[in-house]
Amino acid sequence: MADTAYQQCIHPDCAATFEVDRVLTACPKCGALLDVQYDWDRLPVPRWADFEQRWASKGAQGRGRLDFSGVWRFRELLPFYGNDDRIVTIGEGRTNLQDARELARQIGFDPGNLFLQYEGLNPTGSFKDNGMTAAFTHARMVGARRVACASTGNTSASLAMFAAHAGLQGIVFIGSGKIAYGKLSQALDYGTLTLQVEGDFDACLRNLRDIVSEHPELGIYLMNSINPFRLEGQKSIMYRILEARDWRVPDWIVVPGGNLGNSAAFGKAFGELRQLGLIGRLPRLAVIQAAGADPLYTLYHEQGLRWNGGRWDHSLRDDLWAKNIAVRTVASAIEIGKPVNLPKCLRSLELMDGVVREVDDETILEHKALVGRYGFGCEPASAASVAGARLLREEGVIDADAEVVCILTGHQLKDPDATVRYHTGIDMMAAQETAPRCDPAGRASNRPIPVPDDLAAIVRVIEAH
């Protein structure tokens, strides 16, 4: 299948193509981002029924091993890998689409119309595993010796686990004081070389890209979402949503916006499905940023930046990037000031008639607590999608009877400190001077109640609640 796959520059005036087994993170000719593309006319058109048959497979060997993965079960929709033996999988993507009826009532939607795609069920607790399995498969194809990423946490955890399974040296770059301990602990436990750089995520990624380009002798394969193969795996999140809905397209997909890889991947997924005739319409896309880390919102909503068929105004981005605006949010997973996938996100917004909004930290934490109250704990960044859906409902952009899927990108235990701080006011990260300070008296807080060592007193408290 690899002979029907290739890499292509996304700039319409270049559109240069390159072999699928080349290691590239940008077009060598013009510097634009790359897509993994396919000659669909030479490939068999998949059927939804074929994917359905694989869902029940629990095999550990051969094709059963691939069917167990919620990414590679859809392998005909990302056919770049050549042969099955190259695929690196740890059973990622067996995630859940939850009908959130009680939460729907709370935030203004008709019960039965609001759904939560819970990517926290991935092996490392976040959506990143969907992309890592594809990127590690490509790394194996090209014979990489080392793999590396810059990370606010989830990427490092996922890279570390996959590197341990694939037998490759993993290297992660994290910023000073910019990572939740629930995520850092994973990278450390899996034996990855962890470098804590003096700076933020953007500084980490800049240093990593420079090392990859200037020191090829190190054989480092870059695993951030600027890598187009990462996004191929992340397309599968949309396939699983459709699968859970009997292949019916929802009205809206709402996703947190950090480095903008998910929004980029989702647009590509739906564009390809429509091209293949597997769907008849596209959902709308809403990208929600934290108010303390909102470069997309600033460019799209305030300055009017658009994809414009691929001829977007680079100067607007460059001017904002030159200001080096510090980003700061409790939602550490989306605390990114210079998202590398901005162009691809703009493309998805154009394709899917999208909107962009921002929500503040207090609102994010309130909706994180609401998600937990109704049975699905998530990390703060995930809750931005739910907060954004509520905002768009209040604005009248989304109707109460619209079918809406909010992406919960990471597990609650990715950042337990933020949860404890919200509900109790106890700052478990006080030693980190840069840790965001949040109001512990949130409207949805659930504070522990101190009681004496007395049975009657305990009973009285229980009866009062």
C-alpha positions in Angstrom: 0.0 0.0 0.0 2.9 2.4 0.5 3.3 2.9 -3.2 -0.1 4.6 -3.2 0.9 7.0 -0.4 3.0 10.1 -0.5 3.7 13.3 1.3 2.5 16.6 -0.2 3.0 20.3 0.6 -0.2 22.0 1.7 0.6 25.3 0.0 -1.5 25.4 -3.3 1.2 27.3 -5.2 3.8 24.6 -4.4 2.0 21.3 -3.8 5.3 19.4 -4.1 5.2 15.7 -3.4 7.7 13.5 -1.7 8.1 9.8 -1.0 6.3 8.4 2.0 9.5 7.0 3.5 11.3 10.3 3.7 11.5 12.0 7.1 10.2 15.5 6.7 8.4 17.9 9.0 8.1 20.7 6.4 8.2 21.1 2.7 11.9 21.3 1.6 10.9 23.6 -1.2 8.8 26.3 0.4 8.7 25.5 4.2 5.0 24.8 4.4 3.5 21.9 6.4 3.0 18.5 4.8 0.1 16.1 4.5 0.1 12.4 4.0 -1.9 11.8 0.9 -3.2 8.7 -0.9 -4.0 7.7 -4.5 -7.5 6.7 -3.6 -8.3 5.7 -7.2 -5.8 2.8 -6.8 -7.0 1.7 -3.4 -10.1 -0.4 -2.6 -12.9 1.7 -1.1 -13.5 0.5 2.4 -17.0 -0.3 3.8 -18.3 0.5 7.2 -19.4 -3.1 7.6 -15.8 -4.2 7.3 -14.8 -2.1 10.3 -17.8 -3.2 12.3 -16.7 -6.9 12.1 -13.3 -6.0 13.6 -14.6 -4.3 16.7 -15.2 -7.6 18.6 -11.7 -8.9 17.8 -9.5 -9.5 20.8 -6.7 -11.4 19.0 -3.1 -10.8 20.1 -1.4 -12.0 16.9 -1.6 -11.0 13.2 -4.6 -9.2 12.0 -6.3 -9.7 15.4 -3.6 -7.6 16.9 -4.5 -4.8 14.5 -8.2 -5.2 14.9 -7.8 -4.7 18.7 -6.5 -1.2 18.0 -9.1 1.5 17.6 -6.7 3.1 15.1 -5.6 0.2 13.0 -9.0 -1.3 12.8 -9.5 1.5 10.3 -6.2 0.8 8.5 -7.7 1.2 5.0 -8.2 4.9 5.8 -4.5 5.5 6.7 -2.7 3.1 4.3 0.8 4.5 4.4 2.6 1.7 6.3 3.3 -0.9 3.5 2.9 -4.1 5.5 1.3 -5.2 8.8 4.7 -6.1 10.4 5.7 -2.5 10.5 2.8 -1.4 12.7 3.6 -0.5 16.3 0.5 -0.8 18.5 -0.3 -1.2 22.2 -4.1 -1.5 21.9 -4.7 2.3 21.6 -8.0 3.8 20.6 -10.5 1.5 22.4 -12.4 4.6 23.7 -16.0 5.5 24.5 -18.6 7.8 23.2 -20.8 8.7 26.2 -24.4 9.9 25.9 -24.1 12.7 28.5 -27.8 13.2 29.3 -27.5 14.8 32.7 -24.7 17.1 31.6 -26.8 18.1 28.6 -29.7 19.2 30.9 -27.2 21.2 32.9 -25.7 23.2 30.0 -28.7 23.8 27.9 -28.9 20.8 25.4 -31.7 18.4 24.8 -31.0 15.1 26.6 -29.7 12.5 24.1 -28.0 15.1 21.9 -24.8 15.8 23.8 -22.0 13.2 23.6 -18.5 13.0 25.2 -15.8 11.2 23.2 -13.6 10.1 26.1 -10.1 9.7 24.9 -8.8 9.3 28.5 -9.4 5.6 28.1 -6.3 5.3 25.9 -3.3 3.4 27.4 -1.5 6.5 28.6 -4.7 8.4 29.4 -4.9 10.8 26.5 -5.7 11.1 22.8 -2.0 11.3 22.0 -1.8 7.5 21.7 -3.9 7.6 18.5 -1.2 9.7 16.8 1.8 8.0 18.3 0.9 4.6 17.0 1.0 6.0 13.5 4.1 8.0 14.0 6.0 5.1 15.6 4.9 3.0 12.7 6.5 5.5 10.3 9.6 5.7 12.5 10.0 1.9 12.2 9.6 2.2 8.4 12.4 4.7 8.1 14.7 3.0 10.6 14.8 5.7 13.3 17.2 5.2 16.3 15.8 7.9 18.6 12.5 9.6 19.0 11.8 12.9 20.6 9.1 15.4 21.4 8.5 18.8 23.1 5.6 18.4 25.5 3.3 20.0 28.0 2.8 16.5 29.3 0.6 14.2 27.4 2.8 13.9 24.4 5.8 12.9 26.5 3.8 10.3 28.3 2.6 8.7 25.1 6.0 8.9 23.4 7.6 7.3 26.5 5.3 4.3 26.5 5.6 3.7 22.8 9.4 4.1 22.8 9.6 1.5 25.6 7.5 -1.0 23.6 9.3 -0.3 20.3 12.8 -0.5 21.8 13.8 3.0 20.8 15.5 5.7 22.9 12.9 8.3 23.8 13.8 11.9 24.6 11.3 14.5 25.9 11.8 18.2 26.2 9.6 19.8 28.9 9.5 23.5 30.0 10.4 24.7 33.4 7.4 24.3 35.7 5.1 23.7 32.7 4.0 20.1 33.3 1.5 18.4 35.5 3.0 15.7 37.7 0.5 13.1 36.6 2.0 13.4 33.1 5.6 13.8 34.1 5.5 10.7 36.2 4.7 8.6 33.2 7.7 9.8 31.1 10.0 9.2 34.1 8.6 5.8 34.9 8.9 4.6 31.3 12.6 5.4 31.3 12.6 8.2 28.8 15.5 10.8 28.8 13.7 13.9 30.1 15.2 17.3 29.5 13.7 20.2 31.4 14.4 23.3 29.3 14.4 26.8 30.7 11.4 28.1 28.8 7.9 27.2 27.7 6.6 24.6 25.2 7.4 26.8 22.3 11.0 27.1 23.4 11.2 23.3 23.8 9.8 22.7 20.3 12.1 25.3 18.7 15.2 23.7 20.3 14.1 20.2 19.2 13.4 21.2 15.6 16.9 22.9 15.5 18.5 19.7 16.8 16.8 17.5 14.3 17.8 19.8 11.4 21.3 20.7 12.5 22.4 17.3 14.0 21.2 14.5 11.7 24.0 12.3 13.0 21.9 11.9 16.2 19.2 10.1 14.2 16.3 11.8 16.1 12.8 11.3 14.7 10.5 14.2 15.7 7.2 13.1 17.2 5.3 16.3 17.7 2.2 16.9 15.6 4.1 18.9 13.0 4.9 15.3 11.9 2.1 14.6 9.4 2.0 10.9 10.4 0.9 11.8 13.9 -2.2 13.4 12.5 -3.0 10.3 10.4 -3.5 8.4 13.6 -5.6 11.1 15.2 -8.1 10.9 12.3 -9.3 7.7 13.9 -11.0 9.6 16.7 -13.6 10.7 14.2 -14.0 7.2 12.8 -14.8 5.8 16.2 -17.4 8.6 16.8 -19.1 7.7 13.6 -18.9 4.0 14.4 -20.6 4.6 17.8 -23.3 6.5 16.0 -24.0 3.8 13.4 -22.1 6.0 10.9 -24.3 9.0 11.3 -22.5 12.3 11.2 -23.2 14.6 14.2 -24.0 18.3 13.7 -21.0 19.6 15.7 -17.5 18.5 16.8 -16.2 20.6 19.7 -12.5 20.3 20.5 -9.9 22.1 22.7 -7.3 24.0 20.8 -3.6 23.9 21.8 -1.1 22.9 19.1 -4.2 22.4 16.9 -3.2 18.9 15.7 -6.6 17.4 16.5 -8.6 20.1 14.6 -6.2 19.6 11.7 -6.7 15.8 11.8 -10.4 16.0 12.1 -10.9 18.1 9.0 -8.6 15.8 7.0 -10.6 12.8 8.2 -14.0 14.2 7.2 -12.7 15.5 3.9 -11.4 12.1 2.9 -14.5 10.3 4.0 -16.6 12.6 1.9 -14.2 12.1 -1.0 -14.6 8.3 -0.7 -18.4 8.6 -0.6 -18.6 7.2 2.9 -20.5 10.3 4.3 -22.8 12.7 2.6 -22.2 15.8 4.8 -19.7 17.3 7.1 -20.2 18.3 10.8 -19.4 21.8 11.9 -16.2 22.3 13.9 -15.7 24.4 17.1 -12.2 25.0 18.4 -12.1 26.2 22.0 -9.0 27.9 23.5 -8.2 28.9 27.0 -8.3 32.7 27.4 -4.7 32.6 28.8 -3.4 30.8 25.7 -5.5 32.0 22.7 -3.4 32.7 19.6 -5.9 31.1 17.3 -8.8 33.0 18.8 -6.8 36.3 18.5 -5.9 35.6 14.8 -9.2 34.1 13.7 -11.9 35.9 15.7 -10.2 39.3 16.3 -8.0 39.7 13.2 -10.1 37.8 10.7 -7.4 35.3 9.6 -8.8 32.7 7.2 -7.4 29.7 5.2 -8.5 31.5 2.0 -8.0 28.4 -0.1 -4.4 28.0 1.2 -3.4 31.6 0.6 -3.7 32.7 4.1 -2.1 35.9 5.4 1.2 34.8 7.0 2.0 38.3 8.2 -0.8 38.2 10.7 0.7 35.1 12.3 4.2 36.4 12.1 3.4 39.7 13.7 1.7 37.9 16.6 4.5 35.3 17.0 7.1 38.2 17.1 5.4 39.6 20.2 6.3 36.4 22.2 3.2 36.7 24.3 3.5 34.6 27.5 0.7 32.0 27.8 -0.7 31.0 31.1 -3.6 28.7 31.9 -4.6 26.0 34.3 -5.3 23.8 31.2 -1.6 23.0 30.8 -2.2 20.6 27.9 -3.3 23.6 25.7 -0.8 26.1 27.1 0.8 26.8 23.7 1.5 30.3 22.3 2.7 29.4 18.8 0.7 26.4 17.5 2.5 24.7 14.6 -0.7 23.3 13.1 -2.3 26.7 12.7 -2.5 26.5 8.8 -4.1 23.0 8.9 -6.6 24.2 11.6 -7.5 27.1 9.4 -8.1 24.6 6.5 -10.4 22.5 8.7 -12.3 25.5 9.9 -13.0 26.5 6.3 -13.9 23.0 5.2 -16.2 22.4 8.2 -17.7 25.9 8.5 -16.1 26.2 11.9 -16.0 28.7 14.7 -13.4 29.6 17.4 -14.1 30.7 20.9 -12.1 31.1 24.2 -13.1 30.4 27.8 -11.3 31.5 31.0 -9.8 29.2 33.6 -12.6 29.6 36.1 -15.1 28.4 33.4 -12.8 25.6 32.4 -12.6 24.3 36.0 -16.3 24.7 36.6 -17.1 22.5 33.5 -14.4 20.0 34.5 -16.2 19.6 37.8 -19.5 19.2 36.0 -18.1 16.5 33.7 -16.9 14.7 36.7 -20.2 15.2 38.6 -22.0 13.3 35.8 -19.5 10.4 35.7 -16.6 11.2 33.4 -13.5 12.7 35.0 -11.2 14.7 32.6 -8.2 16.9 32.7 -8.7 20.7 32.6 -8.0 21.1 28.8 -10.7 18.6 28.0 -13.3 20.6 29.8 -12.7 23.5 27.5 -14.7 21.7 24.9 -17.7 21.4 27.2 -17.4 25.0 28.3 -17.2 26.0 24.7 -20.3 24.0 23.7 -22.2 25.8 26.5 -21.0 29.2 25.4 -22.0 28.5 21.8 -25.4 27.3 23.0 -25.9 30.5 25.0 -24.9 32.5 22.0 -27.5 30.7 19.9 -24.8 29.4 17.5 -25.6 25.8 18.5 -29.3 24.9 18.9 -30.5 22.8 21.9 -31.6 20.0 19.6 -28.3 19.8 17.7 -26.2 16.6 18.0 -23.0 17.7 19.5 -19.8 15.7 20.3 -17.3 17.2 22.7 -13.8 15.7 22.7 -12.5 14.9 26.2 -8.8 14.7 25.4 -7.3 13.4 28.6 -8.0 11.5 31.8 -8.8 13.1 35.1 -5.7 11.7 36.8 -3.5 13.5 34.3 -3.7 16.6 36.5 -5.1 15.6 39.9 -3.6 18.7 41.5 -5.9 21.0 39.6 -8.9 18.9 40.7 -7.9 19.0 44.4 -7.1 22.7 44.3 -10.5 23.5 42.7 -12.5 21.5 45.2 -10.6 22.2 48.4 -8.3 25.3 47.9 -5.3 23.2 48.8 -2.4 23.9 46.4 -0.6 20.6 45.9 1.9 22.3 43.6 2.8 25.2 45.8 6.5 24.4 45.3 6.1 25.4 41.7 6.1 29.1 41.7 4.7 29.3 38.2 1.7 27.0 39.0 -1.6 28.9 38.1 -3.6 30.0 41.1 -7.3 29.2 40.7 -10.4 30.1 42.8 -11.1 27.1 45.1 -14.7 28.2 45.7 -16.0 27.2 42.3 -19.8 26.9 41.9 -19.5 23.1 41.3 -16.9 22.5 44.0 -17.3 19.5 46.3 -15.4 20.2 49.5 -14.6 17.5 52.1 -16.6 18.0 55.3 -14.6 17.7 58.5 -16.4 15.6 61.1 -15.4 14.5 64.7 -14.7 10.9 65.6 -18.3 10.5 66.7 -20.9 8.2 65.2 -23.8 10.4 65.9 -22.1 13.5 64.4 -21.2 11.5 61.3 -24.8 10.3 60.9 -26.1 13.9 61.3 -23.9 15.1 58.5 -25.0 12.3 56.2 -28.7 13.0 56.9 -28.2 16.7 56.2 -26.8 15.9 52.8 
